[in-house]
Structures are given as structure tokens and as C-alpha cells.
């Protein structure tokens, strides 16, 4: 829940000019609690506000602001996991408004206790090898929201230690690591483990060329 609010509050100043007023408020009718994050900036313009909740969507198509465009998509997932809903709209005469609804009704007592999320050894363990803390943090959140345990490493050396000590079910590896390239992690891991490995690099992300991965496919 904290992450949802943080995402909305961090998102607002990114796409509004200096001096914009941003407010966080709440209202309730006794059955539903609604959190509101509003600003008096330019709003969404002619763009459908609902489209902002898609993955890899940016507030502006061309912007100097960095980001993956996953913040609002994650907000929607979090709200749904809590049984709520999130929506966006343009304010009049200008500005943007995000509303998040949560039911105040007590949970059904008959809900099986097994549905409560508890970290257990039976959960899939994911190793994320990524030196960019923003990307690593988003990936961790997405996997944890899907009931996985997550271990992270930001260098090849640390990743080699983690893969041996934790024995993950799957690894996500950035090839452009600060100490060694990710191929060395794959090479050393493949000497003893068949764990599935997913490479995170894009075409301009640095690190070895994708063709150099062929010798490590198994």
C-alpha cells in the first residue's frame, strides 16, 4: 500500500511544471475509502487517462524524464491485490486526478488461511542480477507481487555467490555488469547448474552482443 502511494506522489511532479500544487487526501462513505492524488498541472490532455495504466506507458511520449513506464501499472496491480480499484481523470479546468478505492467491509471469515501470503520454502526463488537499482527494484516488486521470493545481486561476483548459496529456480541477468559481463556469470553457473537464465539486455544496453550467447544455450 505504501508503494502505491509513493508511486503516485513521485509520478505527479515528474509531469507537472514547477510550482504545481499536488494534494493527497481521502474520503469515505462508510463502505469505501477513497485516496486521491490531485494536481493543478496540465493533466492528460486528449490522451485517454485509462491508457496510463498499461505497461511501459509514459506520461509524455517524448520526455527527458527517465523511467520504465511501469509505475502506474504497478499501482493497478497493488490496488487489485488489496481488492481495490484505481482510476485516473482530467480535472476541470486543468490538472490530473488519481483515485484509489478500497472496501472497508470486513474480509469474509470463511476465506481460507492458506490464501494469506506467507514466505515459504515452496515459493519460487528468483535471482535478479542487475546493477541499476531502479530496474532491480521494479523487477523485485513484480515478482513479489506474484508470490515469489527474490534475491538480488548488482555485480557478477555477488551473483555467483548468491546462485550457489540460494539455488534459485530462475535467474534474470543483465549482461552489462560493472565488474564483469554477465556472460561470465552464465559460463560459471552452467558448469554445475541447469537453472533457467533470462538475459535482460536490450539492443543498446551495453555488454556482449546477443550472438555471443549461443554457445551457452542449453
Secondary structure, 3 states (H helix, E strand, C coil): CHHHHHHHHHHHHHCCCCCCCEEEEEEECCCEEEEEEEECCCCCCCCCHHHHHCCCCCCCCCCCCCCCCCHHHHHHHHHHHCCCEEEEEECCCCCEEEEEEEECCCCCCCCCHHHCCCCCCCCCEEEEECCCHHHHHHHHHHHHHCCCEEEEECCHHHHHHHHHHHCCCEEEECCECCCCEHHHHHHHHHCCCCCEEEECCCCCCCCCCHHHHHHHCC
